[in-house]
């Protein structure tokens, strides 16, 4: 995959999922952001009936984050 975007490239939005909403120091306080993100990706694939091998790129973002992963935006390829 290249970093260039061509007008002939197809972009398909199949499904989406979000991570749970929690409170600071709550039930997810020992869960890393990437683990929650992996759960969201797994759920979106399942909901969309898509196999992981069929996905070229997933772009995720984070609205608000505390701790060592602050200001993270993840791109899974």
C-alpha positions in Angstrom: 0.0 0.0 0.0 1.3 3.4 -0.9 0.8 6.7 0.9 -0.6 8.3 -2.2 -4.4 8.7 -2.7 -5.7 8.3 -6.2 -9.2 9.3 -7.3 -9.8 5.8 -8.5 -9.2 4.3 -5.0 -12.3 2.9 -3.5 -13.1 3.8 0.1 -15.7 1.7 1.8 -17.1 2.2 5.2 -18.6 -1.1 6.3 -19.1 -0.9 10.0 -18.1 0.9 13.2 -17.8 0.3 16.9 -16.7 2.4 19.9 -15.0 1.6 23.1 -17.0 1.7 26.3 -17.4 4.9 28.3 -15.8 4.7 31.7 -14.7 6.9 34.6 -11.2 7.8 35.5 -9.8 5.1 37.8 -12.9 2.9 37.0 -13.2 -0.7 35.8 -10.9 -0.1 32.8 -8.1 1.6 34.7 -5.7 -1.3 34.1 -6.7 -1.8 30.5 -4.4 -0.2 27.9 -6.0 1.9 25.2 -4.8 -0.4 22.4 -6.6 -3.3 24.1 -9.9 -1.4 24.0 -9.2 -0.4 20.4 -8.6 -4.0 19.4 -12.0 -4.9 20.9 -13.7 -2.1 18.9 -12.0 -3.3 15.7 -13.0 -6.9 16.4 -16.6 -5.8 17.0 -16.7 -3.7 13.9 -15.5 -6.5 11.7 -18.0 -8.9 13.2 -20.9 -6.5 12.8 -19.9 -5.8 9.2 -19.4 -9.5 8.3 -15.9 -8.7 7.1 -12.8 -10.9 7.5 -9.7 -9.1 8.8 -7.7 -10.2 5.8 -10.1 -8.2 3.6 -9.3 -4.9 5.3 -6.4 -2.8 4.0 -6.5 0.0 6.6 -8.4 1.0 9.7 -8.1 4.6 11.1 -9.0 5.2 14.7 -8.8 8.3 16.8 -9.1 9.3 20.4 -11.1 12.3 21.7 -9.8 12.4 25.2 -7.2 10.3 27.0 -5.3 10.5 30.2 -2.1 8.8 31.0 0.9 7.7 29.0 -1.2 7.2 25.8 -2.5 10.8 25.8 -3.1 12.3 22.4 -3.0 9.0 20.6 -4.4 8.4 17.2 -3.8 4.9 16.0 -3.6 3.6 12.5 -3.8 -0.1 12.1 -2.6 -1.7 8.9 
